[in-house]
Amino acid sequence: MEATMVKEEWTEEILPRRSLLDLRLREVWRYRDLLVMFVKRDFVATYKQTILGPLWNFVQPILTTIMFLVVFSKIAGIGTEGVNKIAFYLSSITIWNYFSSCLTGTSNTFVANAGIFGKVYFPRLILPLSVCLSNVIKFGVQFGLLLLIMLVLTIKGEHFHFGTSWLLIPLLILIMAGLGLGCGIIISSLTTKYRDFAVLVTFGVQLLMYATPVAYPLSFIMQKSSHAWLFNANPLSPVVEAFRYALFQSPQQHFHFNTLWYSVGFMLVTLIIGSMLFNKVERSFMDTV
């Protein structure tokens, strides 16, 4: 009796990446339901078994704003270019928190999710993307707090600008997301072999905040420091300055939107390098993680 040959048909075929820039974005789109699930997981897991829960999104920027008011305004006497001090500091903290959360969240993608990666296949890029998307929710909550504070200050007699410049805010968030994602996946790729980067990233983010005009306007550094070029070389500086300018447009603020091209270029280069490292490490990270 002759055995009949049955041709096997596969519904899914997993092939190795052919190039370091092969991101398989179509495949990421096909797994968009999984992306949404990871976004929900990140948001819920952050506040699970906490007393205040999502209220921490309000506590952290409020306490940081109070600290900036005492240290940089009262003690150091640094001005805020005619902008209300509370609104100035809170707006800076809001946009900075989004970047720092994206960076720290994506910087341990491989190490933190090694158990998942070793059991089931899905586009690995989904996890760092989910971090950036889940942090958009946190940004929205803190931005809502900023708007509420601005409304209260307006009732008390403060004047704030509201116009077409606010349309620039989504673009600035996108640039911050790109910078956080690019730097984060570079660090994540390196931490699979060199765990020291995981220790340094938190400390490095804290130092980077003071090298970015978050607690002070960039004009203050331009006037006081002979090393102002170091702050201009920071790709985050134009984004933070643009965010405040789009919100307030105080007559004392001086910002040139052309400087944003530097941040955009730096973001694209970082994303390209990060994608290449991410794809390279993805092939063999289970052997070293």
C-alpha positions as CSV (number, residue, x, y, z in Angstrom):
1,M,0.0,0.0,0.0
2,E,1.5,3.2,-1.1
3,A,1.7,6.0,1.4
4,T,0.0,9.1,0.2
5,M,2.1,12.3,0.3
6,V,0.3,15.1,2.2
7,K,1.6,18.6,1.4
8,E,1.8,20.7,4.5
9,E,0.6,24.3,4.2
10,W,1.7,26.9,6.7
11,T,-0.3,29.9,7.7
12,E,2.7,31.7,9.2
13,E,6.4,31.5,8.3
14,I,9.0,33.2,10.4
15,L,12.1,34.2,8.5
16,P,15.3,35.9,9.7
17,R,15.7,39.6,8.9
18,R,17.6,40.2,5.7
19,S,18.9,43.6,6.6
20,L,19.5,45.6,9.8
21,L,17.0,48.2,8.6
22,D,14.2,45.7,8.0
23,L,11.7,46.9,10.6
24,R,8.7,44.9,9.3
25,L,6.3,47.7,10.0
26,R,3.5,45.9,8.2
27,E,4.0,43.0,10.7
28,V,3.8,45.5,13.6
29,W,0.5,46.8,12.2
30,R,-0.8,43.3,12.0
31,Y,-0.1,42.8,15.7
32,R,-1.7,46.1,16.6
33,D,-4.1,44.4,19.0
34,L,-1.1,43.0,20.9
35,L,0.3,46.5,20.9
36,V,-2.9,47.9,22.5
37,M,-2.8,45.1,25.1
38,F,0.8,45.9,26.1
39,V,-0.2,49.6,26.4
40,K,-3.0,48.7,28.8
41,R,-0.7,46.3,30.7
42,D,2.0,49.0,31.2
43,F,-0.5,51.5,32.5
44,V,-2.2,49.1,34.9
45,A,1.0,47.5,36.1
46,T,2.5,50.9,37.0
47,Y,-0.2,51.7,39.6
48,K,-1.2,48.2,40.7
49,Q,-0.9,47.8,44.5
50,T,-0.3,51.5,45.1
51,I,-2.2,53.7,47.5
52,L,-2.6,56.8,45.3
53,G,-2.7,54.9,41.9
54,P,-2.9,57.3,38.9
55,L,-2.8,60.3,41.3
56,W,1.0,59.9,41.2
57,N,0.8,61.5,37.8
58,F,-0.2,64.7,39.7
59,V,1.9,64.3,42.8
60,Q,5.3,64.0,41.0
61,P,5.0,67.2,38.8
62,I,3.5,69.2,41.7
63,L,6.3,68.4,44.1
64,T,9.0,68.9,41.5
65,T,7.4,72.3,40.6
66,I,7.5,73.3,44.3
67,M,11.2,72.3,44.5
68,F,12.0,74.3,41.4
69,L,10.2,77.3,42.8
70,V,12.3,77.2,46.0
71,V,15.7,76.4,44.5
72,F,15.7,78.1,41.1
73,S,13.3,81.0,41.7
74,K,13.7,81.9,45.4
75,I,17.3,80.9,46.1
76,A,19.0,81.2,42.7
77,G,16.8,84.1,41.5
78,I,16.6,82.8,37.9
79,G,13.9,84.5,35.9
80,T,11.3,82.8,33.6
81,E,11.2,85.2,30.7
82,G,8.0,86.9,31.9
83,V,6.0,83.7,32.2
84,N,4.3,82.8,35.4
85,K,6.8,80.7,37.4
86,I,4.4,77.9,38.3
87,A,3.2,77.5,34.7
88,F,6.8,77.8,33.4
89,Y,8.1,75.0,35.6
90,L,5.1,72.7,35.3
91,S,5.1,72.9,31.5
92,S,8.8,72.1,31.4
93,I,8.3,69.1,33.8
94,T,5.4,67.8,31.7
95,I,7.3,67.6,28.5
96,W,10.5,66.3,30.2
97,N,8.7,63.6,32.1
98,Y,7.4,62.2,28.8
99,F,10.9,61.9,27.3
100,S,12.4,60.5,30.5
101,S,9.6,57.9,30.8
102,C,10.1,56.8,27.2
103,L,13.8,56.5,27.6
104,T,13.9,54.6,30.9
105,G,11.0,52.4,29.8
106,T,12.5,51.3,26.5
107,S,16.1,51.0,27.8
108,N,15.4,47.6,29.5
109,T,13.2,46.1,26.7
110,F,15.3,43.0,26.2
111,V,16.2,42.3,29.8
112,A,12.8,42.9,31.3
113,N,10.9,40.9,28.7
114,A,13.4,38.0,28.1
115,G,10.8,35.5,29.5
116,I,8.2,36.6,26.9
117,F,10.6,36.7,24.1
118,G,11.8,33.2,24.8
119,K,8.3,31.7,24.6
120,V,6.4,33.2,21.8
121,Y,7.1,35.1,18.6
122,F,5.8,38.6,17.9
123,P,7.5,41.7,16.4
124,R,9.9,42.8,19.2
125,L,9.5,46.4,18.2
126,I,6.0,46.3,19.7
127,L,7.3,46.5,23.3
128,P,9.3,49.7,23.0
129,L,6.5,51.2,21.0
130,S,4.0,50.3,23.6
131,V,6.1,52.1,26.2
132,C,6.0,55.3,24.2
133,L,2.2,55.0,23.6
134,S,1.4,54.2,27.2
135,N,3.4,57.3,28.3
136,V,1.3,59.4,26.0
137,I,-1.6,58.7,28.4
138,K,0.5,59.9,31.3
139,F,1.5,63.0,29.4
140,G,-2.2,63.7,28.7
141,V,-3.0,63.5,32.4
142,Q,-0.1,65.9,33.3
143,F,-0.9,68.2,30.5
144,G,-4.5,68.3,31.7
145,L,-3.1,69.4,35.1
146,L,-1.1,72.1,33.4
147,L,-4.2,73.4,31.7
148,L,-6.1,73.4,35.0
149,I,-3.4,75.4,36.7
150,M,-3.3,77.8,33.8
151,L,-7.1,78.2,34.0
152,V,-6.9,79.0,37.8
153,L,-4.1,81.5,37.2
154,T,-6.2,83.1,34.4
155,I,-9.1,83.6,36.8
156,K,-6.7,85.2,39.2
157,G,-5.6,87.7,36.5
158,E,-2.7,86.1,34.6
159,H,-2.8,86.3,30.9
160,F,-1.8,83.3,28.7
161,H,-1.5,82.9,25.0
162,F,-3.8,80.6,23.2
163,G,-3.5,80.4,19.4
164,T,-2.4,78.4,16.4
165,S,1.1,77.8,17.9
166,W,-0.6,75.2,20.1
167,L,-0.9,73.1,17.0
168,L,2.9,72.6,17.2
169,I,2.5,70.6,20.4
170,P,1.7,67.2,18.8
171,L,4.8,67.5,16.6
172,L,7.0,68.3,19.7
173,I,5.5,65.2,21.4
174,L,6.4,63.1,18.4
175,I,10.0,64.4,18.4
176,M,10.3,63.6,22.1
177,A,8.9,60.1,21.5
178,G,11.4,59.6,18.7
179,L,14.3,60.7,20.8
180,G,13.2,58.6,23.7
181,L,12.6,55.6,21.6
182,G,15.8,55.9,19.6
183,C,18.1,56.4,22.6
184,G,16.1,53.8,24.6
185,I,16.5,51.0,22.1
186,I,20.2,51.8,21.7
187,I,20.7,51.4,25.5
188,S,18.5,48.3,25.5
189,S,20.6,46.7,22.8
190,L,23.8,47.4,24.8
191,T,22.4,46.2,28.2
192,T,22.0,42.7,26.8
193,K,25.8,42.4,27.0
194,Y,26.8,45.2,29.3
195,R,24.5,45.5,32.3
196,D,26.3,48.6,33.5
197,F,24.2,50.7,31.2
198,A,21.0,49.7,33.1
199,V,22.6,51.2,36.2
200,L,23.8,54.3,34.5
201,V,20.6,55.2,32.7
202,T,18.7,56.4,35.7
203,F,21.6,58.5,36.9
204,G,22.2,59.8,33.4
205,V,18.6,60.9,32.9
206,Q,18.8,62.9,36.1
207,L,22.0,64.7,35.0
208,L,20.6,65.2,31.5
209,M,17.6,67.1,33.0
210,Y,19.9,69.8,34.4
211,A,21.8,70.0,31.1
212,T,18.4,70.7,29.5
213,P,16.6,74.0,30.0
214,V,13.9,72.5,32.1
215,A,14.3,74.5,35.3
216,Y,15.6,77.7,33.6
217,P,15.3,79.3,30.2
218,L,18.0,78.8,27.6
219,S,18.5,82.5,27.4
220,F,19.8,82.5,31.0
221,I,22.6,80.1,30.1
222,M,23.4,82.1,26.9
223,Q,24.0,85.2,29.1
224,K,25.8,83.6,32.0
225,S,27.9,80.7,30.7
226,S,30.8,80.7,28.4
227,H,30.0,77.0,27.6
228,A,26.5,77.7,26.2
229,W,27.3,75.6,23.1
230,L,27.0,72.5,25.2
231,F,23.4,73.3,26.0
232,N,22.8,74.2,22.3
233,A,24.2,70.8,21.3
234,N,21.6,69.1,23.4
235,P,18.8,68.0,21.0
236,L,16.3,68.2,23.8
237,S,16.9,71.9,24.4
238,P,15.0,73.2,21.2
239,V,12.0,70.9,22.0
240,V,11.6,72.1,25.6
241,E,12.0,75.7,24.5
242,A,9.6,75.3,21.6
243,F,7.0,73.6,23.9
244,R,7.1,76.6,26.3
245,Y,7.0,79.1,23.5
246,A,4.0,77.4,21.8
247,L,2.2,77.5,25.1
248,F,3.0,81.0,26.3
249,Q,4.6,83.2,23.6
250,S,5.7,85.8,26.2
251,P,7.2,89.0,24.6
252,Q,10.4,88.2,26.5
253,Q,10.8,84.7,25.0
254,H,13.1,84.5,22.0
255,F,12.9,81.2,20.1
256,H,13.8,80.4,16.5
257,F,11.8,77.4,15.2
258,N,14.7,76.6,12.8
259,T,16.6,75.1,15.7
260,L,14.0,72.3,15.7
261,W,15.5,70.9,12.5
262,Y,18.6,69.9,14.6
263,S,16.4,67.9,17.0
264,V,14.5,66.3,14.1
265,G,17.8,65.3,12.4
266,F,19.3,64.0,15.6
267,M,16.1,62.0,16.2
268,L,16.2,60.4,12.7
269,V,19.9,59.4,13.1
270,T,19.2,58.0,16.5
271,L,16.3,56.0,15.3
272,I,18.3,54.6,12.4
273,I,21.2,53.6,14.6
274,G,18.9,52.2,17.2
275,S,17.0,50.1,14.7
276,M,20.2,48.6,13.3
277,L,21.4,47.7,16.8
278,F,18.0,46.5,17.8
279,N,17.7,44.2,14.8
280,K,21.2,42.9,15.3
281,V,20.8,42.1,19.0
282,E,17.4,40.6,18.4
283,R,18.9,37.6,16.5
284,S,21.0,36.4,19.4
285,F,20.1,38.2,22.6
286,M,18.6,35.1,24.2
287,D,22.2,33.7,24.4
288,T,23.5,36.7,26.4
289,V,20.5,38.1,28.4
